[in-house]
Amino acid sequence: MKTLQPTIRRIDVKELTGLDTLIGKTDGQRCMPKFVSIALNNMNEETLLWDWTGVQIATASFFAATLIPLLKMTISGELKKYFVLTRMNKNCLDELILVLEAEELVVMLAEMKGESIRSVELIGHINRVYADTFTEVINRKRASAAELFRDSKNTSKSRVGKTAWVNRLTDLNRLRLLKKEKVGREFVFQAPFLEG
């Protein structure tokens, strides 16, 4: 069980929007300034934990007008944020997955226990190899391409070259799914919701 760190900011979506039903592009356009304000409130690198408790309905067109533009801003480097979504009901989740697949985007979905993140899965458009790499880093807490390469050579798993590990980790960082930190001469990657 991982505890929330000071670099994780929880956003109550129902409180932010004042609504429990978020339907359509018009609602999305009306709420978008609130979402942007939250994202721009602190320009430092941080993880935003979007808590959907109490939101009964959120449609794909609502997500397309609010969350999707912000995800694109993080991937382009305009926002130094990591997004983790939590406590989303099945209806909202199904609608979100539709738009993530259509836009070829991916985001982290967390299962919570109290205020702690218990587990995280990737939802949306993600190659299985990248999803497996993400899971491997999460299981280790921190990993470098050199470690993953060395360990894959020492196991009966399919052998993946060091450059392939570097590319996978770099792409996961670009998608804002893993944090990257320079340690000595190499980069070490970890989930943005785990303690360092």
C-alpha positions as CSV (number, residue, x, y, z in Angstrom):
1,M,0.0,0.0,0.0
2,K,1.4,3.4,-1.0
3,T,0.7,6.6,0.8
4,L,0.0,9.9,-0.9
5,Q,3.0,12.2,-1.1
6,P,3.0,16.0,-0.9
7,T,3.6,16.0,-4.7
8,I,0.1,14.3,-5.2
9,R,-2.8,16.7,-5.2
10,R,-6.3,15.2,-4.9
11,I,-9.1,16.9,-6.9
12,D,-12.7,16.1,-6.1
13,V,-14.4,16.4,-9.5
14,K,-17.9,16.6,-8.1
15,E,-16.9,19.5,-5.8
16,L,-14.9,21.1,-8.7
17,T,-17.8,21.1,-11.1
18,G,-20.7,21.3,-8.6
19,L,-22.4,18.5,-10.6
20,D,-23.0,14.8,-10.4
21,T,-24.1,14.5,-14.0
22,L,-21.6,15.7,-16.6
23,I,-23.2,15.4,-20.0
24,G,-22.1,16.5,-23.4
25,K,-19.8,19.0,-25.0
26,T,-21.6,22.0,-23.6
27,D,-21.1,20.9,-20.0
28,G,-17.5,20.1,-20.8
29,Q,-16.9,23.6,-22.3
30,R,-18.5,25.1,-19.3
31,C,-16.4,23.1,-16.9
32,M,-13.1,23.3,-18.9
33,P,-11.9,26.5,-17.3
34,K,-12.2,24.9,-13.8
35,F,-10.1,21.9,-15.0
36,V,-7.5,24.2,-16.6
37,S,-7.4,26.3,-13.5
38,I,-6.6,23.3,-11.3
39,A,-3.9,22.1,-13.7
40,L,-2.3,25.5,-13.9
41,N,-2.6,26.3,-10.2
42,N,0.9,25.0,-9.6
43,M,3.4,25.0,-12.4
44,N,5.7,22.5,-10.6
45,E,5.8,18.9,-11.6
46,E,3.1,17.0,-9.7
47,T,0.6,14.2,-9.8
48,L,-3.1,15.1,-10.0
49,L,-5.4,12.5,-8.5
50,W,-8.8,13.1,-10.1
51,D,-11.4,11.6,-7.7
52,W,-14.7,10.9,-9.4
53,T,-16.6,10.0,-6.2
54,G,-20.3,11.0,-6.5
55,V,-20.2,11.6,-10.2
56,Q,-23.0,9.5,-11.6
57,I,-22.7,10.2,-15.3
58,A,-19.8,11.6,-17.4
59,T,-20.1,11.2,-21.1
60,A,-17.5,10.7,-23.7
61,S,-18.2,14.1,-25.1
62,F,-17.7,15.7,-21.7
63,F,-14.3,13.9,-21.4
64,A,-13.4,15.0,-24.9
65,A,-14.0,18.7,-23.9
66,T,-12.2,18.6,-20.5
67,L,-9.8,15.8,-19.7
68,I,-8.6,14.9,-23.2
69,P,-7.2,18.4,-24.0
70,L,-5.4,18.4,-20.6
71,L,-3.9,15.0,-21.4
72,K,-2.7,16.2,-24.7
73,M,-1.1,19.2,-23.0
74,T,0.9,16.9,-20.7
75,I,2.1,14.8,-23.6
76,S,3.2,17.8,-25.5
77,G,5.1,19.1,-22.5
78,E,3.0,22.1,-21.9
79,L,2.0,20.8,-18.5
80,K,4.4,19.0,-16.1
81,K,1.6,16.9,-14.6
82,Y,0.8,13.2,-14.2
83,F,-2.9,12.3,-14.2
84,V,-4.3,9.5,-12.1
85,L,-8.0,8.9,-12.0
86,T,-9.9,7.1,-9.2
87,R,-13.3,6.1,-7.9
88,M,-14.9,6.3,-11.3
89,N,-18.1,4.2,-11.7
90,K,-18.4,1.7,-14.6
91,N,-20.6,4.0,-16.8
92,C,-18.2,6.9,-16.5
93,L,-15.2,4.5,-17.1
94,D,-16.8,3.0,-20.2
95,E,-17.4,6.5,-21.7
96,L,-13.8,7.5,-20.9
97,I,-12.4,4.4,-22.5
98,L,-14.3,5.2,-25.7
99,V,-12.8,8.6,-26.1
100,L,-9.3,7.4,-25.0
101,E,-9.3,4.7,-27.6
102,A,-10.6,7.2,-30.3
103,E,-7.9,9.7,-29.4
104,E,-5.2,7.0,-29.0
105,L,-4.5,8.1,-25.4
106,V,-3.8,6.3,-22.2
107,V,-4.2,7.3,-18.5
108,M,-3.7,5.7,-15.1
109,L,-6.7,4.4,-13.1
110,A,-6.1,3.8,-9.4
111,E,-7.9,1.7,-6.9
112,M,-7.9,3.3,-3.5
113,K,-7.9,2.1,0.0
114,G,-8.8,5.1,2.2
115,E,-6.4,7.8,1.0
116,S,-3.8,5.4,-0.2
117,I,-3.3,4.1,-3.8
118,R,-3.6,0.4,-3.6
119,S,-3.1,-0.5,-7.3
120,V,-3.0,1.2,-10.7
121,E,-3.9,0.0,-14.2
122,L,-3.5,1.7,-17.6
123,I,-6.7,2.3,-19.5
124,G,-7.1,3.5,-23.1
125,H,-4.9,3.0,-26.1
126,I,-1.7,1.2,-25.0
127,N,0.5,-1.4,-26.6
128,R,0.8,-4.6,-24.5
129,V,4.6,-4.4,-24.4
130,Y,4.4,-0.9,-22.9
131,A,1.7,-1.9,-20.4
132,D,4.0,-4.9,-19.4
133,T,7.0,-2.5,-19.0
134,F,4.9,-0.1,-16.9
135,T,3.8,-3.0,-14.6
136,E,7.4,-4.2,-14.3
137,V,8.6,-0.8,-13.2
138,I,5.7,-0.5,-10.7
139,N,6.5,-3.9,-9.3
140,R,10.1,-2.9,-8.8
141,K,9.2,0.6,-7.5
142,R,12.2,2.0,-9.5
143,A,14.1,0.7,-12.5
144,S,16.6,1.7,-15.2
145,A,16.9,0.4,-18.7
146,A,20.2,-1.2,-17.7
147,E,18.6,-3.1,-14.8
148,L,15.7,-4.3,-16.9
149,F,18.1,-5.4,-19.7
150,R,20.4,-7.2,-17.2
151,D,17.5,-9.0,-15.5
152,S,15.9,-10.0,-18.8
153,K,19.2,-11.6,-19.9
154,N,19.3,-13.6,-16.7
155,T,15.8,-15.0,-17.0
156,S,14.1,-17.3,-19.4
157,K,11.9,-14.4,-20.6
158,S,12.3,-13.2,-24.1
159,R,15.5,-11.2,-24.4
160,V,15.0,-7.5,-25.0
161,G,17.9,-5.3,-26.0
162,K,19.0,-2.4,-23.8
163,T,18.0,0.1,-26.5
164,A,14.5,-1.4,-26.6
165,W,14.2,-0.9,-22.8
166,V,15.4,2.7,-23.1
167,N,12.8,3.4,-25.9
168,R,10.0,1.8,-23.9
169,L,10.8,3.7,-20.7
170,T,11.3,7.0,-22.6
171,D,8.0,6.6,-24.3
172,L,6.2,5.8,-21.0
173,N,7.7,9.0,-19.6
174,R,6.6,11.0,-22.7
175,L,3.1,9.7,-22.1
176,R,3.4,11.0,-18.5
177,L,3.0,7.5,-17.0
178,L,6.5,7.3,-15.5
179,K,8.7,9.8,-13.9
180,K,12.3,10.1,-15.0
181,E,15.2,11.0,-12.8
182,K,19.0,11.2,-13.6
183,V,21.0,9.1,-11.2
184,G,24.7,9.1,-11.9
185,R,25.1,8.3,-15.6
186,E,21.7,6.7,-16.2
187,F,18.0,7.5,-15.9
188,V,15.8,5.8,-13.3
189,F,12.1,5.6,-13.9
190,Q,9.3,5.2,-11.3
191,A,5.6,5.7,-11.1
192,P,4.5,9.2,-10.2
193,F,2.4,8.0,-7.3
194,L,5.0,5.9,-5.5
195,E,7.5,7.2,-2.9
196,G,11.0,7.6,-4.2
